[in-house]
């Protein structure tokens, strides 16, 4: 064997790789704790990057429509302020949308809950009356139930338990309540500080995104081979295109579905038409399972007015869902991710199991990126084999 530089590097790589495998096998818990600690430290910045990515989609739209091809495209004085103004407009639009949704949903939802509470108070006496009639018709059942209805409580034992609870239990509850309140206050402060840091970091990324992109490209070209750097850049460009297309398409599809539901419910004079339409649009952001959740919530709200109309609503919702799923969704969202339906189901199931709703939204474009790269690799290998 010739001991040239290439051979020495290969041997060094094998030694380092073997040592890392041994360390991971025997110190897995320590490595996992260290990894989770690092993730905890980087959490504000990871959330900030996610916020920057979502805001960037809307910010790019504002830049194109207002400052590049819109009414302010020839204003040289605003050229330097194009990015900050676009960022402010995008953030304002997001806050306005969330505020409008809250103003629509919270009052009507409170009204529906109040009506449901009133109906429960009305229904309970009717159920009791029906149960009494049934028991009169079937005396054998009444004989079985009557011993349990005539149970006499042991008041002395009950008072002893209440006294013991008042002497020992109250102090424990007060202590636990104070401890829980302290922990909750600490958690709220931690969440608020994390959100503020993430938001500031996201704004910095958005205002300096071209500069940061150039710096990352220089670092890759400095420390990696040229082919590897170009491949990473190609994959990053593909991921950005698929993720941004998925977010845009999903939001547009949610608005379309919510508008259709609102029109259908308004024509049919269903109660809570606007509230149900907003909920449908919101839960439509969750692929596959969001429609089921919004249908159940809508039917629950309409039941407070009329059970029969709730059944009609479910039928209409399923019809609209089929039309939207077969005609609108493939054109609006399907083309942006280029992922077959079976892999969408796999991505939603795996993402929901691992990370909940965030995993559902994250795994679809992530699976689409993997699917596109693997398909390209397969086609290249088949082409090389003729």
N, C-alpha and C positions, 0 to 999 in steps of 0.2 A: 504494500500500500504506500502510495506517495503522500508524504505529509506536507501538502500544500495548504494555503490559507483556507480554501474551500472545505477541505476535509477537517481541519481544526475547528472551523465554525460549526460544521455539522455535529462533531463530537461534543462541543460545548453546548449546543442546543439540546442534544439528547440528554446530557447530564443535568442541565437545568430543568428540563421537562420531567425527568425521572424524580428529581428532588421535589418538584412541585406536586406531582401525583402522590408521592409518599406523605408529604405534609398534609395535603387535603384529606387523604384517607385516615390518618391517625389524629389529626387535629381539626376535624370537620366542624365541631361545635364552636371552637374558638374562632375559626375563620368566619363561620356564619354570624356570630355575634359581632365581630369586627366589621363585616360587610353591612349588617343592619345598622350599626352605629354610624358608619359613613353615609349610608342612605338617609338616616335621620338628620345628619348635619346638612346634607344637600337637598333636603325636601323643599325648602322655600324656593331654591333655584330651579328644581325640577318642575314645581308648580308654576313658577314664573315663565319657564320656557313653554309649557303647555298653554298658559294664558296668552303669551305672545303669539303663538301659532294661530290660535283661534281669532284673536283680535286682528292679526295680520291679514286674514282673509277679507274681513270687512274693510280694513284700512286700504288695502289695494284697490278694492272696488270704489271707495270714495275718491282715491287719487285719480283713477282712470276716468270716472264719470264727471268729476267736478274740475280737477286741475289740469288734466291732460286732454280730454276731449269735450269738456263741458264749458260752462259760461266763463270760467276763470283761466282758460288755457293760455291766453295771451297776456296775462298780468305778470310782467317781469318782477314787479315789487313783491309778489307773493311766491316767487320761485323758491327762495330760501325757507319760507314758512310753509311750504307745501306739506312736508312730512309732519311737523308738529300739529298743524291744523287738521290734517287727515286723521291723526291719532286721537285728537280731542273729539272730533266729530264721531269717530267710531265708538269711543268709550261712551259718549253721551247717548248714542243710539242704543247701545246695549243696556245702559242703565234705564233709559226711557221704556224699552220693551219690557224689562223685568218689572218696572213700576206699574205699567199699564196692566200687565198680567196679574200682579198682586191686587190691584184695585178692582179688577173684574172678578177674580176667583174668590178672594176672602169674604167679601160681603154676601155674595150669592151662596157660597158654601155654608156660611153661618146660618143663613136663612133656611137652607135645606135641612141642616141638622136640627134647627129649632122645630121645623114642621115635623120631622121624623120623631122627635121627642114627644110632641103633642099627640101624634098618631099612636105611638106606643102606649101612652096613657089611656087612649080610647080603646085600643085593641085588647089590652090585658083584661078588663072586666068582661068583654065579650068572650074571650077564651075561657075565663072562669065559668061563665054562664053555660057555655057549650060543654065544658067538662062535667058540670053538675048534671046537665040533662043526660049526658052519656052514662054517667054513673047510676042515675035512676033507672035507665033502661036495662042496665046490666048489674043487678044487685050482687052477683058473685064477685065482680071486680070491686064493688064498694066494700064488701066484707074483707077483702084482702088489704085494701088501702086504709080502712078505718082505724086499725090499731096504730098505724104510724101517724094518723092525724090527731089522735087523742093522747099522744105522749106528754107526760107531765114532767117538766124540767126539775132538776135537783137544785133548788135555789141556794141552799147553804154552800154546796160545792162551787156553784157559780160565783157567789160573792167572795169566797176564799180565793178563787183564781183571779178575780178582778182586783182584790186587795193586794195580792202578791205582784200583780202586774204594775199597779200604781206605785208600789214601794221600790221595786227593782227595775222594772222594764222602762219606766219613763226616763230615768237618768241615762240608761243605755241608748234609748232612741234619740235623746237630745245630743249625746256625744256623737252618735253615728251621723245624725243630721248635720252637726257642725263640721264633722270631718268630710262628709260628702259635699257640703257647700264650699268648703275650702278647696277641695279637689276640682270641683266644677269651675270655681272662679279661676284657678290656675290654668285649667284646660281652655277656658274662654280667652284668657290673656294670651296663651300660647297660640291658639288658632288665629286671633286677631293680628298678632305680631307676624306670624307666618304669612298671612294673607297680604299684609302691608308690604313686607319685604318682597314677596313674590310679585306683587303689582309693580313696585318700583323697578325691580329687575326686568320685568316684561317691557315696561316703557323704555328702559335703557336699550334693550335688545332691538326694539322696533325703531328707535330713533337712529341707531347705529348699525343696522343690519347689513348694509353693504360693506362697511368697514370690517365688521366682525367676520363676514363671509370671506373677504379677501385674506384676513389674518389666518383663518382656519385653512384656507387653500395653501398659503405659504408654508404653514407648519407641516401639512401633509407632504408637500413636495420636498421639504427640507429633510424629513426623517423617514420617508417611505420611498420605495421605488416608484418610478414615473407611472408604470402600468397600474400599480396598486392605488396610487393617488387618483388616477383618472377613473378607475373602477369605483372607488368610494364616492367620488363626485357624481358619477352616473347613477349609482344607487340612491344617493341623497336627493338628486333631482327627481328621480322617479317616485321616491317616497313622498316628497313635497307635493308633486302633482297629484298623486292619488289621494293623499290625506286632505289636501285643500279641496279637491273635487268632491270628495265624499262629504265633507262638512257643508260645502255650498249646496250640493244636491240634496242632502238630508234636510237642511233647513228649508229649502224651496219646496220640497215634497211635503214637509209638515205644514207649511202655509197653505199649499193647495188643498191638502186633505181637510184641514180645519175649515177652510172657506167652503168646500163642498158640503161638509157636515152642517155648517151654519145655515147655508141656503136651504138644504133639505129640511132641517128641523124648523126653520122659519116658515117655509111653505106649509108644512104639516102642523104649524102652531103648537109645537112641543114646548113644554116648560124648560127653563134653563138652557135655551138654545145657545146663547153666547158663552155661558160657562162651559158647557159640554164641548163646544167647538174649540175653545182655548185649551181645555184639557186634552182633547184629541190631538191638537197640533203639538202640544208639549210632549206627550207620550209617544208621538210618532217619531221623535228623535231616537227612541229606543227601538232598534230593529226587531221585527217579528213579535216579541212579547209586549211591546208598547201598545199595539192595537187591542190586544186582549184586555190589558189593564184599563184602557180608556173606555172600552165597551162596557165592562163591568161597572165602572164608576158612573158612567152615563145612565145605565139602566137603574143603578141604585138611586140616583137622584130623581129620575122620573117616577120610580115606584112610590115616592112620597106623595105624588099627585094622582097617578093612576097606574095600577099594575098592568092593565091591558095595553096602555100606550107604551109602557116599558118593553113589553114583548114586541110590539110593532117597531120600536126603536132598534132593538137587537136585530130584527130582520133587515131593516133599512141599512143599518151599519154594516152588516155582512155583505149586502149587495154593493154598497159604496166601496167597501174594502176590496172586494173582488175586482171591481172596475179599476180602482186605483192601483192595486197590486199587479194587474195584468197589462194595463195600458200606460199609466203615468209613471210608476216607479221604475220600470226598466229603462225608460227614455231619460228620466231626470237623474236617477242615481246609478242605475245599472251600467250605463255607458261610462260613468266617471271612475268606477272601480274595476270594471272588466272582470268580475268574479262570478262564476256560475252559482246558481241558487243553492246547490247542495253544500258548497264550501262556505257560503254565507251562513247557513244553518250551523255548520261545524264551528265556525268562528264565533258566532253568538253564544253557542252552548259552552264552549271552552272559556271564552272571555268572561261570561257571566259566572261560571263556577270559580274562576280564579280571582276576579277583581270586581264582581258585581256589575252594575250599570256602566261604570267607566270601562270595564273590560269588554263589554258588548260593543261599545262605540270604538274602542281602540283596536280590537282584534280584527274587525272587518277590513279596514285599509291595510293593516299589518299583514293579514293573510293574502290580500290582493297583491301587495308588493312581493311577498314570497312566491306566490303563484306565478306572477309575471316573470320573475327572475328564473324560476325553475323551468317554465315553459320555454324561455329563450335558450337556456342551457341545453334542454332536450333537443330543440330544433337544430342548434348548432352541432351537437354530436351526431344527430341523424344525417345532417348535411355532410359532415366529414366522412361518414360511412357510406355516403351515396345511397 
